[in-house]
Structure formats: structure tokens, C-alpha cells
Amino acid sequence: MRSDQCVEDVGHRVLVYGVEAQMIRAGGDLLSEALGGGGAGVVLATPAHLTAIERWLRLCGQDLHAATVERRYHRLAIDNGSAWFKRVANPASTFEDRFRELLDRIPRAAAPLVVFGEATATLWESGHVDTALSLEAASHALGTKRSASVVCAYPNWTLATAADREQVCRQHTAVLDPPAFPGSSEEMNGAVVSSAVLPPAPAACRAARELVRATLARDGGANTCDTAELVVSELAANAVRHADSTFMAEVLPSPGGVRVAVTDASPLPSGWSGFPVARHHGLGLVAALAGNWGVEPLVGGKTVWADVARDSE
């Protein structure tokens, strides 16, 4: 999708997303394509989003250690309050100088060069709109000088009005469509203990198990943890194999136990009346291990969940 406010050059683009999974997938896909083709990538994001994007890249087969050694991959942590930008007299100019130094360290032969970040969004969200706009102008200039593809990510709740969105769009040369992904159900909003956005890659099933293990290791009980790991592995495998979709694995509380859930971007088919359930694998295994399980249709996708009882004392 292109905005009427944008010109044809796509060197400095903006992504406005509704849910975190869209941002992680968009950044992960752009950076993975660049790094996988011998190019370079730079990420400017909050620590939590850096962790999520780097997990995505590794699960997609990118060797970030090797890319870092080759100076093709760089990461900059941006705190949520953008404290660094508040400490300097001319943050946009200082940022431009430092970022130019970083770009100069990337080998010229490493192409394409993708820069994905949310520094301007954190500034905008904290009320420093003028600084954010100055930083956008600096980013545009840097992308032009180094032939970099610069993508700025904004959550849609940061741009509260149509005027805000139009103002941000005018700073860019194109608007990216966010990848499809459903919002969380009302039942799960605010209840999630831990979660991870994962790509449709076989290694993501292991990552979903590790998420459950890390969440339940302290007080979940050994049997509960083992069962929940097995259940989430089956749910994740279905998202990878059948939905072929980005998915979110979540761990939530449930009465007397724990709930594991997997949300993907593959909607239920029209007239859907239930998934086939085999006895010893897939959803048949989930049904056998879980005290209760179900499928919740969402706009643009679905959530499959299962409740696992806690170990008895």
C-alpha cells in the first residue's frame, strides 16, 4: 500500500502496525533477507523487541554472531523513555553523527543494507514530536548517502489521530503494509504471563517449548511443565505445518493449572466444524493430555488453547 503523501522512492519507509507480532515479523523478514543475501542489517529497538527480532532471525537460520564479526550486523538498544535523546543538546545531529560512524564500519560490499528501527516512535510516544521529526529527516539523509533501506516502525496507538499519521507519512517515501496477524482475544488481554512471536520454521517448535519450560520451571511442577511443553509443541507444529504462519505462543493462568495457547494468522475456513483429531499425535495428543482445550476464531486468524492441570501436592 502506498500513501497519497508518499513519493515513489522507497529508500525511507514507514511501517504502522497494530500488534507487536506484525512489527517483529516485518523487521525479521527484512533483516533476514538482507543478511541471508550477504547484505547488512542494523536494528534500533527497545531491549524486548531486540530480543524478539534476534530470536526470529536465529530461528530463520541467520548466524548473527558471524554477521557481527563480519561487521554486517549491528544492534542499538533504545530505552522506552528515549532517555539518551533527552540528555544531549542536539539529539538529531548527535544521532546522525554517531549513526554515520556506525554505517561507515559496515563493509561497502555488504549490500543491500537494511536499517530497521523504532527510535522515532519512542520519541513520539513520549511527547518529543519535534525531536522525532528531526530524527526522521536525519534518517532520510543517511539512507540517501549510504544507499540504505531505512524502515521506521510505529505502533498505531502512538499516532493517535489521522493528522499524526499524515505528518509521519510525509517524512517517508513509502508506506509498508503490516503483515497479517490477528489481535489478542478479550479473554487473553492482560492475562498473559509470557509470550513469544515465532516464525513458521521447524526450530520455532523448540522455542515454544523453551518458553513454557522457562515460565514453569520455578513453580509449575515437573509433570505440569513436561505436559505443557508437549502440548505447546503440538500446537506450534500445527501453526508451522498447516497454517504456515507467524504465530504467538503464550502461557497464561487457568483455574487449577496453566493454559498454553498458540495464535496464528490463518483464519478458520468458511463452514468450519472442527479439526480432525487423531488418537496418538497432533490434536488427539493435546486432547488426551489437556484437561480442556478449544479453538477461538479471530478476525484474521485463530487461537488454539489447552489447559494443563498443576501437579497435585
C-alpha positions in Angstrom: 0.0 0.0 0.0 1.2 3.5 -0.8 0.0 6.7 0.8 -1.0 9.7 -1.2 1.5 11.6 0.8 4.4 9.5 -0.4 6.6 9.8 -3.4 7.9 6.8 -5.5 11.3 6.3 -4.0 11.3 3.5 -1.3 14.5 4.3 0.4 12.9 5.6 3.6 9.7 3.7 4.5 7.4 3.6 7.5 5.5 0.7 9.0 2.4 1.4 11.1 1.4 -1.8 12.9 -1.5 -2.8 15.2 0.1 -5.7 17.1 3.6 -6.5 18.2 3.8 -9.6 16.1 3.5 -7.6 12.9 6.5 -5.4 13.8 8.6 -8.4 14.7 7.8 -10.3 11.6 8.3 -7.3 9.3 11.6 -6.4 10.8 12.7 -10.1 11.0 11.8 -10.7 7.3 13.5 -7.5 6.0 16.7 -8.2 8.0 16.8 -11.9 7.3 16.5 -11.3 3.6 19.4 -8.8 3.7 21.7 -10.8 5.9 20.9 -14.1 4.1 21.9 -12.5 0.8 25.3 -11.3 2.1 24.0 -7.8 2.9 23.9 -5.9 6.2 21.4 -5.1 8.8 21.0 -2.6 11.7 18.3 -2.7 14.3 17.4 0.1 16.7 14.8 -1.1 19.1 13.8 -1.5 22.7 15.6 -4.3 24.5 12.5 -6.5 24.5 12.0 -6.0 20.7 15.7 -6.5 20.0 15.4 -9.9 21.8 12.3 -10.8 19.8 13.7 -9.8 16.4 17.0 -11.6 17.0 15.3 -14.7 18.1 13.3 -14.6 14.9 16.5 -14.1 12.8 18.2 -17.1 14.5 15.2 -19.4 14.1 15.2 -18.4 10.4 18.7 -19.6 10.1 20.7 -16.4 10.4 24.1 -16.6 12.1 24.1 -13.3 14.0 27.5 -14.0 15.6 29.2 -14.5 12.3 27.4 -11.4 10.8 28.6 -9.3 13.8 32.2 -10.5 13.4 31.9 -9.6 9.7 30.5 -6.1 10.7 27.4 -6.8 8.7 25.1 -6.8 11.7 24.7 -4.1 14.4 22.2 -3.6 17.2 21.4 -0.5 19.2 19.1 -0.7 22.3 16.6 2.2 22.6 15.1 2.6 26.0 11.3 3.1 26.1 11.6 6.6 27.5 14.3 7.6 25.0 16.4 8.9 27.8 19.6 9.2 25.7 17.9 11.6 23.3 16.9 13.8 26.3 20.4 14.1 27.6 22.1 15.8 24.6 21.6 19.3 23.4 21.0 18.5 19.7 19.8 14.8 19.7 19.1 14.6 15.9 22.5 15.9 15.0 24.3 13.8 17.5 22.4 10.7 16.4 23.2 11.4 12.8 27.0 11.7 13.6 27.0 8.5 15.6 24.9 6.6 13.2 27.1 7.7 10.2 30.1 6.3 12.1 28.3 3.0 12.5 27.4 2.9 8.8 31.0 3.6 7.9 32.0 0.5 9.8 29.9 -1.7 7.6 31.8 -3.0 4.5 30.8 -1.3 1.3 30.5 -4.7 -0.4 27.7 -5.7 2.0 24.5 -5.0 0.1 21.6 -4.5 0.5 21.8 -2.5 3.7 18.6 -2.5 5.8 18.1 -0.3 8.9 15.0 -1.2 10.9 14.2 0.9 14.0 11.7 2.4 16.4 13.7 5.3 17.9 11.5 7.9 16.3 8.3 6.1 17.6 9.6 6.0 21.2 10.3 9.7 21.0 6.9 10.4 19.5 5.2 8.3 22.2 7.0 10.2 25.0 5.8 13.5 23.6 9.1 14.6 21.9 7.5 15.1 18.5 9.8 17.8 17.2 12.9 15.6 18.0 11.2 12.6 16.4 10.6 14.7 13.2 14.3 15.9 13.2 15.4 12.3 13.6 13.3 11.3 10.7 14.9 13.9 8.5 18.4 12.7 9.6 17.4 9.1 8.9 16.3 10.1 5.4 19.6 11.8 4.7 21.6 8.9 6.0 19.7 6.4 3.8 20.4 8.5 0.8 24.1 8.8 1.4 24.7 5.1 2.0 22.1 3.6 -0.3 20.4 2.1 2.8 16.8 1.0 3.0 15.6 2.6 6.2 12.3 1.4 7.8 10.8 3.2 10.8 8.2 1.3 12.8 5.3 3.0 14.7 2.6 1.3 16.7 -0.8 2.7 15.6 -1.7 3.7 19.2 1.3 6.2 19.1 -0.2 8.0 16.1 -3.5 8.8 17.8 -5.0 10.9 15.1 -5.2 11.0 11.3 -3.2 14.2 11.4 -0.4 12.4 13.3 -0.3 9.6 10.8 -0.3 12.0 7.9 2.6 14.0 9.5 4.7 10.9 10.0 3.9 9.7 6.4 5.2 12.9 4.9 8.6 12.2 6.4 8.9 9.0 4.4 8.9 7.9 0.8 6.6 4.9 1.1 4.3 3.1 3.5 4.6 -0.6 4.1 1.6 -2.8 4.7 1.9 -4.6 8.1 1.9 -8.4 7.8 -1.4 -10.0 8.6 -1.9 -11.0 12.2 -5.0 -11.1 14.5 -5.3 -9.1 17.7 -5.5 -10.9 21.0 -8.9 -12.1 22.2 -10.5 -10.1 25.1 -10.2 -13.2 27.3 -6.5 -13.2 27.0 -5.8 -9.5 27.1 -3.9 -8.7 30.3 -3.7 -12.3 31.4 -0.5 -13.4 29.6 2.4 -14.5 31.8 4.9 -14.8 29.0 4.8 -15.0 25.2 7.0 -15.2 22.1 6.4 -14.3 18.5 7.9 -17.0 16.3 8.3 -17.7 12.6 6.8 -20.6 10.7 10.1 -22.5 10.9 10.7 -26.0 12.4 13.0 -24.6 15.1 10.2 -22.4 16.4 8.6 -25.5 18.0 11.6 -25.9 20.2 11.5 -22.2 21.0 7.8 -22.6 22.1 8.8 -25.5 24.4 11.6 -23.4 25.9 9.2 -20.6 26.5 7.0 -22.9 28.5 9.9 -24.5 30.3 11.3 -21.2 31.4 8.0 -19.9 32.6 7.0 -23.0 34.6 10.5 -24.2 35.8 10.3 -22.4 39.2 6.8 -23.4 40.5 5.0 -25.2 37.7 5.8 -28.7 38.9 7.8 -31.2 36.8 4.8 -33.1 35.4 2.9 -29.9 34.6 5.9 -28.5 32.9 6.6 -31.7 30.8 2.9 -31.9 29.8 2.6 -28.2 28.9 5.8 -28.5 26.8 4.5 -31.4 24.9 1.1 -29.7 24.3 2.6 -26.4 23.1 4.9 -28.3 20.8 2.0 -29.9 19.1 0.1 -26.6 18.8 3.2 -24.9 17.4 3.8 -27.7 14.9 0.3 -27.2 13.6 0.9 -23.5 13.1 4.2 -24.2 11.2 2.9 -27.2 9.2 -0.7 -26.3 8.4 -1.1 -22.6 8.9 2.4 -21.7 7.6 2.0 -18.6 9.6 3.8 -16.4 12.0 2.5 -17.4 15.4 2.5 -16.3 19.0 3.0 -18.8 21.8 1.6 -17.7 25.1 1.5 -19.0 28.7 -1.5 -17.9 30.8 -3.0 -18.8 34.2 -6.0 -21.0 34.3 -8.1 -22.3 37.3 -6.1 -25.1 38.9 -3.3 -25.1 36.3 -1.8 -23.3 33.3 -3.1 -22.5 29.8 -0.8 -22.6 26.7 -2.1 -21.0 23.6 -0.9 -20.5 20.0 -2.3 -17.8 17.8 -1.7 -17.7 14.1 -2.7 -15.7 11.1 -4.5 -18.5 9.2 -8.3 -18.0 9.7 -10.7 -20.9 10.1 -12.3 -21.9 6.8 -15.9 -21.0 6.0 -18.2 -23.6 7.4 -15.5 -25.0 9.7 -16.9 -27.6 12.1 -13.8 -28.8 13.9 -10.3 -30.2 13.2 -9.7 -33.9 12.6 -8.4 -35.4 15.9 -6.2 -38.5 15.6 -5.6 -40.5 18.7 -1.8 -40.5 19.3 -0.5 -37.3 17.7 -1.4 -33.8 16.9 -4.7 -32.6 18.5 -5.5 -36.1 19.6 -2.5 -36.0 21.9 -3.5 -32.5 23.0 -7.0 -33.7 23.8 -5.6 -36.6 25.8 -3.1 -34.5 27.8 -5.2 -31.4 28.5 -8.0 -31.0 30.9 -9.7 -28.9 28.4 -8.9 -27.4 25.0 -10.5 -25.4 22.3 -10.3 -23.2 19.2 -11.2 -19.5 19.2 -11.9 -17.8 15.9 -10.3 -14.4 15.5 -10.6 -11.7 12.8 -7.7 -12.7 10.5 -6.7 -15.8 12.4 -7.4 -18.1 15.3 -6.1 -19.2 18.7 -5.8 -22.8 19.8 -5.5 -23.2 23.5 -5.2 -26.0 26.1 -5.4 -26.2 29.9 -2.9 -28.3 31.8 -3.6 -29.2 35.5 -0.9 -28.4 38.0 0.8 -31.3 39.8 -1.1 -32.4 42.9 0.6 -31.9 46.2 
